[in-house]
């Protein structure tokens, strides 16, 4: 059965469209239409889809009753490690919990170290009728993401993304953020800019791409010797990497862009330990704008990441999905901004290409 045309034109909001109109157009009772829009059980799939499509075409605003329900936040090992060491995960969770309180939602946190733990969380969410949906925090493992695609309840990724765009996600604008940081350095006359990173996560690869974009846009070469990698986000590893490079190659660079503030702080210490100054000899930029960035010596220039907003926007995205209106998955990227402090200055030397 095809739904009858509803009052008003498609694409324009019509105040005349009521739930009764939706029900009549679809040839169902008012209670059936209501239960279909609320995603309640007891409605056949084809009827639910017909009602949802009719509501979407008529721009009918579906009341989203999420109060009193639960949302499971499944955090990866990387997120839990960051929670202990830094504040990124802490602030994401704070923003999430503040928004949940406003919506009268209960947040339930679960760690996920492997696929068996993920399957246990999915089973818990499926069996508990009070669980409205799930948020996956800092998860890139394709084996873990694959199990969530097609899950009966909505799943939104925080601080990660789905390369196949089957799941909605919320991240900082990692690529453009790193591009802005690189532009700041090249505008100061820097040409030999190292990129310091811990590889392995797609979000960090986006930052690498932004650094590369910035160099290429100014006609500067992107060579393997400009990339410095470490095995973890610990500042002491960045200290060691910078000191070893200077010992081996001399000071063949004038700036460092680090993929995180903790590495940027380590880079500054490593440079200073070899007898050079920041920013007199080398400028350094981090990414995250963690609170301690303002208190190191010199205070760190960095890209401010809207950490709290990642959590709150993800919860709103999940709530929108719960409205039941069919919509494709979305990748939301939040704008970041440059915070200039004392760790960057004009280049005092140049290198031939």
TINULUM-902836 format. One line per 8 residues: for each residue x, y, z of C-alpha. Coordinates in pm, whole numbers, plus 50000, padded with zeros to 5 digits. Layout:
REM residues N
X,Y,Z  ... .
//
This chain:
REM residues 353
50000,50000,50000  50129,50345,49903  50084,50631,50146  49848,50905,50031  49984,51255,49971  49989,51461,50288  49887,51825,50328  50156,52075,50232 .
50446,52041,49989  50743,51814,50031  51049,51996,50159  50845,52268,50326  50730,52264,50684  50352,52245,50711  50179,52321,51035  49872,52132,50914 .
50045,51792,50925  49941,51602,51235  49999,51250,51356  49642,51176,51246  49738,51277,50891  50034,51040,50893  49818,50755,51015  49544,50820,50757 .
49791,50849,50469  49946,50515,50559  49616,50343,50624  49697,50255,50984  49551,50339,51322  49671,50637,51524  49825,50409,51786  50011,50208,51519 .
50153,50527,51367  50259,50646,51711  50429,50316,51796  50602,50305,51457  50747,50653,51503  50854,50566,51859  51026,50248,51730  50823,50039,51971 .
50783,49666,51926  50475,49507,51773  50479,49697,51441  50563,49511,51121  50882,49632,50951  50711,49732,50625  50448,49937,50811  50712,50105,51028 .
50912,50201,50718  50602,50337,50543  50510,50553,50842  50867,50681,50881  50892,50771,50513  50557,50951,50523  50669,51150,50827  50998,51239,50661 .
50836,51352,50336  50591,51572,50526  50861,51722,50752  50664,51592,51049  50860,51654,51369  50881,51327,51558  50885,51372,51937  51193,51195,52067 .
51131,51050,52410  51475,50959,52539  51432,51066,52900  51495,50786,53145  51676,50564,52897  52039,50448,52900  52328,50502,52661  52628,50272,52678 .
52967,50433,52620  53213,50163,52512  53571,50288,52549  53872,50128,52384  54199,50050,52561  54351,50358,52394  54076,50576,52542  54125,50430,52889 .
54504,50478,52874  54451,50839,52767  54204,50884,53053  54480,50798,53300  54761,50995,53132  54596,51302,52984  54267,51491,52990  54138,51439,52633 .
53914,51142,52716  53822,51302,53049  53685,51615,52882  53501,51418,52613  53326,51220,52888  53252,51535,53088  53081,51697,52788  52889,51377,52728 .
52770,51349,53086  52665,51714,53103  52453,51673,52791  52310,51344,52919  52202,51514,53241  52017,51779,53042  51840,51508,52843  51773,51294,53152 .
51974,51005,53007  52180,50759,53208  52537,50701,53085  52678,50353,53140  53050,50307,53065  53206,49980,52951  53571,49909,52861  53641,49717,52540 .
53983,49557,52501  53896,49292,52242  53617,49155,52026  53480,48924,52295  53427,49219,52530  53262,49414,52248  53022,49129,52173  52933,49114,52542 .
52851,49486,52539  52640,49449,52225  52453,49159,52386  52391,49369,52696  52255,49654,52484  52033,49420,52285  51882,49251,52590  51824,49566,52796 .
51518,49749,52663  51625,50060,52854  51941,50095,52641  51860,50342,52363  52193,50321,52181  52571,50302,52206  52864,50541,52174  53200,50390,52079 .
53493,50600,52204  53830,50598,52025  53779,50272,51836  53950,50216,51498  53979,49838,51489  53787,49720,51183  53704,49391,51355  53524,49584,51626 .
53351,49824,51389  53226,49544,51165  53018,49389,51444  52830,49716,51504  52721,49775,51145  52363,49663,51112  52313,49644,51489  51949,49694,51578 .
52015,49998,51799  52199,50310,51682  52575,50336,51725  52775,50661,51703  53157,50679,51702  53341,50939,51909  53694,51046,51818  53703,50796,51531 .
53525,50740,51201  53395,50461,50986  53585,50443,50653  53283,50275,50493  53040,50540,50626  52799,50287,50772  52820,50445,51117  52780,50810,51216 .
53076,50973,51390  53196,51289,51560  53561,51398,51547  53770,51714,51551  53860,51847,51205  54195,51671,51231  54319,51727,50877  54230,52095,50847 .
54351,52154,51202  54699,52025,51121  54691,52225,50799  54621,52545,50996  54909,52467,51232  55144,52407,50938  55030,52729,50771  55115,52918,51090 .
55469,52783,51077  55522,52845,50707  55387,53199,50746  55662,53249,51003  55917,53147,50740  55972,52785,50842  56046,52541,50561  56194,52237,50733 .
55906,52131,50959  55917,51793,51129  55597,51604,51198  55613,51402,51521  55348,51136,51565  55253,50798,51699  55108,50612,51399  54822,50364,51410 .
54496,50561,51435  54302,50708,51143  54242,51034,51329  54618,51083,51366  54673,50991,51002  54439,51280,50919  54672,51511,51109  54965,51378,50910 .
54772,51450,50591  54703,51807,50705  55075,51866,50772  55155,51731,50425  54884,51949,50269  55035,52259,50427  55385,52189,50297  55271,52101,49947 .
55054,52414,49927  55368,52627,49976  55573,52425,49729  55782,52271,50006  55903,51912,49974  55747,51635,50183  56025,51384,50244  56055,51080,50468 .
56326,51243,50678  56072,51503,50801  55853,51237,50964  55949,51128,51316  55753,50846,51480  55740,50714,51834  55576,50404,51982  55362,50579,52242 .
55234,50922,52346  55476,50950,52638  55678,51276,52649  55997,51085,52733  55980,50906,52398  55957,51240,52220  56255,51369,52425  56456,51068,52314 .
56350,51096,51949  56444,51464,51923  56775,51420,52103  56872,51124,51885  56786,51307,51566  56989,51614,51657  57284,51394,51762  57271,51206,51433 .
57188,51482,51183  57246,51811,51358  56979,52080,51371  56846,52032,51016  56497,52168,51092  56350,52488,51234  56008,52372,51350  55819,52072,51486 .
55447,52000,51457  55351,51727,51704  55032,51524,51667  54956,51575,52038  55051,51811,52320  55231,51541,52519  55468,51479,52228  55513,51852,52173 .
55622,51899,52535  55868,51612,52497  56000,51760,52172  56071,52093,52345  56258,51921,52627  56462,51712,52385  56561,52019,52184  56651,52210,52500 .
56856,51920,52635  57077,51941,52323  57151,52305,52396  56905,52472,52160  56623,52709,52249  56251,52709,52183  56147,52919,51998  56483,53087,51932 .
56622,52794,51731  56317,52574,51685  55945,52651,51696  55711,52384,51832  55334,52340,51794  55113,52078,51961  54757,51965,51907  54480,51929,52172 .
54531,52237,52394  54534,52040,52716  54546,52257,53031  54915,52190,53097  55006,52338,52756  54981,52689,52902  55217,52610,53192  55520,52453,53023 .
55831,52660,52949  55778,52823,52708  55396,52807,52697  55296,52586,52407  55137,52710,52087  54875,52449,52000  54552,52370,51817  54251,52385,52047 .
54037,52072,52008  53673,52108,52128  53689,51802,52353  53374,51859,52559  53174,51933,52246  53274,51599,52091  53084,51422,52366  52777,51647,52366 .
52741,51655,51986  52773,51276,51968  52487,51236,52212  52271,51478,52014  52354,51283,51697  52245,50964,51869  51924,51130,51984  51850,51244,51628 .
51896,50887,51508  51652,50766,51772  51381,50986,51621  51330,50708,51369  51337,50932,51062  51544,50755,50794  51870,50940,50728  52212,50836,50603 .
52503,50810,50849  52685,51138,50903  53046,51226,50973  53050,51541,51188  53381,51727,51219  53411,52007,51474  53616,52316,51401  53946,52370,51585 .
54136,52693,51640  54498,52796,51674  54609,52916,52019  54933,53113,51979  55165,53117,52279  55542,53153,52315  55676,52831,52160  55663,52965,51803 .
55853,53253,51641  55988,53358,51303  56248,53126,51151  56598,53249,51218  56762,53028,50951  56666,52873,50620  56763,52557,50437  56812,52504,50067 .
56569,52265,49903 .
//
